[in-house]
Amino acid sequence: MNEEYPNYNAYLSKLREEFPQFRIRPKRGDRLSTWIDRALKLVTLGRQDRYLTEYHTVLGETLWVPDAWARLGDLERVVLLRHERIHLLQRRRWGSVGMALLYLLPLLPVGLAYGRARLEWEAYEETLRATAELLGREAARSPALRRQIVGRFTGPDYGWMWPFEGQVERWYSAALARVESSLGPADSHEQRTLDSGWS
Ligand SMILES: [Zn+2]
């Protein structure tokens, strides 16, 4: 076990108790991932060209990781796994066929994929919660994180799945408020302790 990632290793063990089939595989060199990458470039006219380099994707109970995975720190990996766990739970809730209907079918035509947007929204709220808990409230409030997440809904990353920026901004504000109120009043000492664990 790699000691560089103590929190990640602990979280991964817990996740495997809940989802015993869960495994992590690299996209690079995998034939299906290469094919999906080409298809995404085609349907987004080349705008989504980071499937192999930056995007983490759960298919079934396998998390397919991009080149960027190797650069993620210990706590960043936990934040990511907490997002992906929501997709594993959604699959348990809807079944594989239901997930495919909700998630994949709206790929053609691109845009206005409300089912996919709602599934991702639930998972990104968990990203915000995990960020606040592990990296601190300030990290969760970061305008850069907000731009990145809002952009995933309104931009080419997931095929312009919900291109209504005003509405996505309102979702974001409401989710952040829910996360902050569930954390209780800010405790600056606790925040510093958590921050010092960040590498
Ligand atoms: Zn997701």
Boltz pocket constraint, residues with backbone or C-beta under 6 A from the ligand:
constraints:
  - pocket:
      binder: B
      contacts: [[A, 56], [A, 83], [A, 87], [A, 119], [A, 120], [A, 123]]
      max_distance: 6.0
